[in-house]
Amino acid sequence: MGLAIAGPSGLLAWGENEQLLGKHQTRIAKLTEQRDALRNRVKLLDPDHADPDLVGEQLRQNFNVVHPDEVVLILEPQDE
């Protein structure tokens, strides 16, 4: 009878277990959202069907590449 109330899966631990379950479910939802976003980016960068906009964005960001018809403006930081 004592384990049913104070044991690791007893009535006293039930509230704590529910709280932990809620935290884990929230974390799982966030991780699932991140995974889906990454899966989408991988799909868009698939060599057989790459999204031209994303490929251009990645080239600009990683290799400082621009199109010949683009103009690059370098702004000096202003002191405040």
C-alpha positions as CSV (number, residue, x, y, z in Angstrom):
1,M,0.0,0.0,0.0
2,G,2.9,2.4,0.8
3,L,4.4,2.0,-2.7
4,A,1.1,2.8,-4.3
5,I,1.2,6.2,-2.7
6,A,4.9,7.1,-2.2
7,G,6.6,4.7,-4.8
8,P,8.3,5.8,-8.0
9,S,5.0,5.4,-9.9
10,G,2.7,6.1,-7.0
11,L,0.2,8.9,-6.5
12,L,2.8,11.4,-5.2
13,A,5.0,11.0,-8.2
14,W,2.1,11.2,-10.7
15,G,2.1,15.1,-10.7
16,E,5.8,15.2,-11.2
17,N,5.6,12.7,-14.0
18,E,2.9,14.7,-15.7
19,Q,5.0,17.8,-15.5
20,L,8.0,16.1,-17.0
21,L,5.8,14.6,-19.7
22,G,4.6,18.1,-20.6
23,K,8.2,19.4,-20.8
24,H,9.3,16.5,-22.9
25,Q,6.3,16.9,-25.3
26,T,7.1,20.6,-25.7
27,R,10.8,19.8,-26.5
28,I,9.7,17.1,-28.9
29,A,7.4,19.6,-30.7
30,K,10.3,22.2,-31.0
31,L,12.7,19.5,-32.3
32,T,10.2,18.2,-34.7
33,E,9.7,21.7,-36.1
34,Q,13.5,22.2,-36.5
35,R,13.8,18.8,-38.1
36,D,11.1,19.6,-40.6
37,A,12.7,22.9,-41.5
38,L,16.1,21.2,-42.0
39,R,14.5,18.5,-44.1
40,N,12.9,21.1,-46.3
41,R,16.2,22.9,-46.8
42,V,17.9,19.6,-47.7
43,K,15.1,18.9,-50.2
44,L,15.6,22.3,-51.7
45,L,19.3,21.7,-52.1
46,D,18.9,18.3,-53.7
47,P,21.4,18.3,-56.6
48,D,18.9,16.8,-59.0
49,H,16.2,19.4,-58.3
50,A,17.9,22.3,-56.5
51,D,15.9,25.5,-55.9
52,P,17.8,28.3,-57.8
53,D,17.0,30.9,-55.2
54,L,18.3,28.9,-52.3
55,V,21.4,27.9,-54.2
56,G,22.1,31.6,-55.1
57,E,21.6,32.6,-51.4
58,Q,24.0,29.9,-50.3
59,L,26.6,31.0,-52.9
60,R,26.4,34.6,-51.8
61,Q,26.5,33.8,-48.1
62,N,29.3,31.2,-48.2
63,F,31.5,32.2,-51.1
64,N,30.8,36.0,-51.5
65,V,29.7,35.3,-55.1
66,V,27.5,37.9,-56.9
67,H,25.9,38.0,-60.4
68,P,27.7,40.2,-63.0
69,D,24.7,42.6,-63.1
70,E,24.5,43.1,-59.3
71,V,25.8,46.1,-57.5
72,V,27.4,45.7,-54.0
73,L,27.3,48.6,-51.6
74,I,29.7,48.5,-48.7
75,L,28.4,50.7,-45.8
76,E,30.8,51.8,-43.2
77,P,29.4,51.5,-39.6
78,Q,28.3,54.9,-38.2
79,D,29.4,55.9,-34.7
80,E,26.5,57.0,-32.5
